[in-house]
Amino acid sequence: MKIFGFYRDNIKDVDADTKVQTEKITDEDIIRFITAGVLRLTIDATGIAITNLTTGSVLFAGA
């Protein structure tokens, strides 16, 4: 259901390649930040993971 550019489980731009996604699979409890169609950052129960665009490495902050 779309309401003013917001969807029930995500926020996205007009062409949907940049978005904040809160539920890809039922009850997975992960927030994903995607820009230009590429996953950049995830937040889950263990912490934050930032995907490095240049090297492909991941920086993790959490327990």
DORO-561948 format. One record per residue (C-alpha): x, y, z; residue in one letter; residue number from 1. Coordinates in pm, 1 decimal. Example, Ala and Ser with C-alpha at 12.3 -4.5 7.8 and 13.67 -1.06 7.14 Angstrom:
BEGIN
NODE         x         y         z  residuo  num
NODE    1230.0    -450.0     780.0        A    1
NODE    1367.0    -106.0     714.0        S    2
***
This chain:
BEGIN
NODE         x         y         z  residuo  num
NODE       0.0       0.0       0.0        M    1
NODE     150.6     337.0    -105.6        K    2
NODE      87.7     648.0     102.4        I    3
NODE     278.2     966.6       2.9        F    4
NODE     591.7     777.8    -108.9        G    5
NODE     592.3     559.0     199.9        F    6
NODE     506.4     192.0     188.9        Y    7
NODE     407.6     -25.8     479.4        R    8
NODE     753.4    -183.9     505.5        D    9
NODE     985.8      66.9     334.0        N   10
NODE    1058.3     420.5     215.9        I   11
NODE    1178.0     458.4    -143.2        K   12
NODE    1244.1     711.5    -416.4        D   13
NODE    1046.6     732.1    -740.5        V   14
NODE    1248.8     472.6    -933.4        D   15
NODE    1284.7     252.8    -619.7        A   16
NODE    1664.1     216.2    -645.9        D   17
NODE    1720.4     410.3    -321.6        T   18
NODE    1528.1     291.5     -17.7        K   19
NODE    1513.5     201.2     348.1        V   20
NODE    1371.9    -149.3     375.4        Q   21
NODE    1243.5    -284.1     705.8        T   22
NODE    1116.8    -627.1     613.9        E   23
NODE    1237.3    -841.3     326.8        K   24
NODE    1126.6   -1166.8     493.6        I   25
NODE     857.2   -1190.9     761.9        T   26
NODE     989.9   -1118.8    1113.3        D   27
NODE    1360.3   -1103.8    1021.1        E   28
NODE    1420.2    -778.6    1215.8        D   29
NODE    1675.4    -623.2     979.7        I   30
NODE    1677.7    -266.0     847.4        I   31
NODE    1852.3    -223.6     510.3        R   32
NODE    1972.4     102.7     353.9        F   33
NODE    2006.0      76.3     -23.7        I   34
NODE    2128.9     352.5    -258.1        T   35
NODE    2152.1     328.9    -637.8        A   36
NODE    2036.7     -33.0    -604.6        G   37
NODE    2332.7    -132.7    -383.5        V   38
NODE    2306.1    -240.6     -19.1        L   39
NODE    2513.9       7.1     184.9        R   40
NODE    2419.9     -51.2     549.5        L   41
NODE    2226.4    -301.3     760.3        T   42
NODE    2111.9    -282.9    1120.2        I   43
NODE    2004.0    -596.1    1305.9        D   44
NODE    1994.5    -726.1    1663.8        A   45
NODE    2373.8    -768.3    1671.8        T   46
NODE    2464.3    -420.2    1548.2        G   47
NODE    2539.8    -215.6    1238.6        I   48
NODE    2721.9    -339.1     927.7        A   49
NODE    2841.2     -86.0     669.3        I   50
NODE    2934.5    -223.3     328.2        T   51
NODE    3237.8     -49.7     177.5        N   52
NODE    3161.7      40.9    -182.9        L   53
NODE    3528.1      65.7    -288.7        T   54
NODE    3678.3    -253.6    -145.9        T   55
NODE    3372.2    -467.5     -83.5        G   56
NODE    3470.2    -505.3     282.4        S   57
NODE    3229.8    -466.9     574.5        V   58
NODE    3270.9    -257.7     890.0        L   59
NODE    3075.3    -406.5    1180.9        F   60
NODE    2984.4    -222.8    1503.1        A   61
NODE    2800.9    -416.5    1770.7        G   62
NODE    2808.8    -696.7    2022.6        A   63
***
